[in-house]
Amino acid sequence: MRPEDKIREEIEKLKKDDRIQGSPANVFSNAPLALIQMGIKGQIDGLQTALRIIEESVDLSEYTLNNTEI
């Protein structure tokens, strides 16, 4: 599996987390959940940035599939 695919898989896993499905938690009424939501969203943002950088910098001709250039 290519690194990009692993990153996409992790992004989808994080997006499906029940803790970020509803409306954002209020730090005054549920600080722990608000911090968790911020952390998950930060991970998603970081992974999306990494994915964008990889996709912009990688030449797909470097990859081969069964010794056949893609």
N, C-alpha and C positions, 0 to 999 in steps of 0.2 A: 504494500500500500504506500502510495506517495505521501510525503509530508503534508501536502495541501489537503489531501483527503482525510488524513487524521485530524487536521485542524478543523475542517468543516464538520466532521463527526462530533468533535468536542463542543463546537459552537451549538450544534443542534441539541446535544445532551443538556447543555446549560440552559438553553432557551425553554426546554421542556420542564425544568425544575419548578415544582409547585410553588415554591416560595416567591417566584417573580411573576406568576400567572395573573394574580389579582392586581388591584391598585397598589401603588407604592405605600409602604408603611410610613407612618408619621413618627419621627424620632421622639416626640414627646409622649406618645401613647404606646409605642412598641419599638423601643430603641434597638433591641437585639435583631429583630426582623429587618429593620431599616438598614442596619449595618451589613447584614447578610445580603440583602438585595443590592446594596451598593457594591459589595465585593463581587457578586456574580456578574453584575453589569460591567464592572471594571474588567473582569476576566474576558467577557465576550468582546468588549471593545479592544482589548489587547490582542486577542486572537484574530479579530477581523483586520486589525492593522498589520499583524504579522503575515496574514494571508495575502493582503493587498501587496505588501512589499515583495513577498515571494513571487506572486504572479507577475508583477511588473519586472522583476529581475531575472527570472528563469526563462531560458530559451527552451521551448518544448522539444527541439531537435536533440537535446541532451538525453531525453528519455527514450528507451527502447522497450518494445513489447515482443517477447520471444525472439530476440535478436533482429527485430524489424523496427526500423526507425518510425516513430509516430509522426 
